[in-house]
Amino acid sequence: MKKNIKNLIFDLGGVFIDIDYARSFEAMNQLSGVDVHQKIKEEAVQNHFDRYEMGLMSDGDFRAGVREFFRMEVGDVAFDQAWNAMLGGIPESRVDHLLALRKNYPSYLLSNTNNIHIKYVLKVLQDSTNYSNFDQLFDKVYYSHQVNMRKPNQDIYQFVLEENNLEGSESIFFDDTQLNLTGAAATGLHTYHVLSPEQMFKDITSGRL
């Protein structure tokens, strides 16, 4: 690790929990009266998802909007199963790596997520590890739907830095999405594109960063 790096900020999906967006869209496509893969590209649909990630609507309003967009006639349980299909496991080894890093580096979690997803993710965490909440693993946790901001908008990165009195030049942000890294870099953060969580931890501990 570079000598000036003092703080670590991590994304959640694709970094600690495995994620495959295609699984949810395929599951929803099976329940839909339209081609979800095409419909998802529409600006109105994207805005609906973004607003939900920013905590600007209830779970019920989110489900109602998606049902209307995709012509889905399903109950909440089936809807949530399809919506959560993208979420995989949390290998315990990643938690072990994080705990080892925290002995030397303050570590923060910054995730674009939503209420339905985070409830499911916390269940996965509890089933996979000895922990029931990410607050037990990080110095501070930031979920987009709770702070009403989302990546890649610069305000959410600035919020994390200012609230914890961190300098961007002394902090590095790990994310699996290049667009989110671009937003982070614009606030002065160092960045790392996560293509493999296991490789990420190797690069951190080997001093390649």
Summary of the structure (lengths in Angstrom):
residues: 209
radius of gyration: 17.6
end to end distance: 4.8
largest distance: 55.5
contacts: 640
relative contact order: 0.18
helix: 53%
strand: 12%
